[in-house]
Amino acid sequence: MFFLLSKTLGIMLLPVNFLIGVGVLGATLVATRWAGLGRRLLILSVALLAIAGFSPLGKLLLYPLEKRFPPWDSSRGPPDGIVVLGGAIDPDLSVAIGRVVFTHAADRIVATAALARRYPNARIVLSGGNSNLISNDSAKEADYMLSVFESLGIARERLTMERRSRNTQENAEFSKAMAKPKDGERWLLVTSAYHMPRSMGVFRKAGFVVEACPVDWRLGGTAHNILMFSPIAIEGLERTDIAVREWMGLAAYWATGKIDALLPGPGAEPPVATTPRSG
């Protein structure tokens, strides 16, 4: 039920979808005896779409998400394993085209591949099934991630596919079951910076101790850049949708007990290894 609601009600409530719906309702009411209400809804819809598209709203909503976890500190030593979350590849479009089709989150793949080359002894868990409400078994993101990593020279024996997960909670539970992390091992979690708070909260709840390795930043670091208006509305609308969707996800996960805090933050890190390891 949780997954179904996230893919129906959750999508309907995204700012662009919701405001377009309000506009369509307003246009419909204009031709009825509620024409005054219809005109007000149309004006409200256009005004709020303009605010979401051109104002810094999306940046302001994304900023606390992306800044919650700092970049991973490599001075702590090499990791034993890396979990990379899906979202970098569109599995349905990849099946339709017959080749890997990347999304805007492709940095998840690029960053993990770089880490895999830097730390040749680290195991890699590729966590991603298909997050669409209706999908088939031939469109699993982990399958395509596997082909990408192998093409980049990462040995197959280092790669573990987790191809059943449909959301972040399942990412954590299924990845832990496949990785079977041992006491004292250090695992990294690679996902987009704005998605890291929810991901870390869910992995902690699943009992899988990981270190945050955020990638795929959408914002710069200065207040000047954050407060600048967007010259292209579609970019602002995209940022607003991404941010609102993530905040909605955090609220839903917190309300249903899937995470212990509304905005999970950095906690106690595993101890630094005192014995040097190769890599």
NORPE-V498581 format. One record per backbone hydrogen bond with DSSP energy under -1.0 kcal/mol. NH is the residue of the N-H (numbers start at 1). CO is the residue of the C=O. If there is no record, write none. Layout:
((NH	CO) (NH	CO))
//
This chain:
((5	1) (6	2) (7	3) (10	5) (12	8) (13	9) (14	11) (18	14) (19	15) (20	16) (21	17) (22	18) (23	19) (24	20) (25	21) (26	22) (27	23) (28	24) (29	25) (30	26) (32	29) (38	34) (39	35) (40	36) (41	37) (42	38) (43	39) (44	40) (45	41) (46	42) (47	43) (48	44) (49	45) (50	46) (51	47) (52	48) (53	49) (54	50) (55	51) (60	56) (61	57) (62	58) (63	59) (66	62) (67	63) (76	73) (77	74) (80	186) (81	186) (82	123) (83	188) (84	125) (85	190) (86	127) (90	101) (94	90) (95	91) (96	92) (97	93) (98	94) (103	88) (106	103) (108	105) (110	106) (111	107) (112	108) (113	109) (114	110) (115	111) (116	112) (117	113) (118	114) (119	115) (122	119) (123	80) (124	158) (125	82) (126	160) (127	84) (128	162) (129	165) (139	136) (141	129) (142	128) (144	140) (145	141) (146	142) (147	143) (148	144) (149	145) (150	146) (151	147) (152	148) (153	150) (154	149) (158	155) (159	156) (160	124) (162	126) (171	167) (172	168) (173	169) (174	170) (175	171) (176	172) (177	173) (178	174) (179	175) (180	176) (185	182) (188	81) (189	211) (190	83) (193	215) (195	192) (199	195) (200	196) (201	197) (202	198) (203	199) (204	200) (205	201) (206	202) (207	204) (208	203) (211	187) (213	189) (215	191) (226	222) (227	223) (230	54) (236	232) (237	233) (238	234) (239	235) (240	236) (241	237) (242	238) (243	239) (244	240) (245	241) (246	242) (247	243) (248	244) (249	245) (250	246) (251	247) (252	248) (253	249) (254	250) (255	251) (256	252) (257	254) (258	253) (259	253))
//
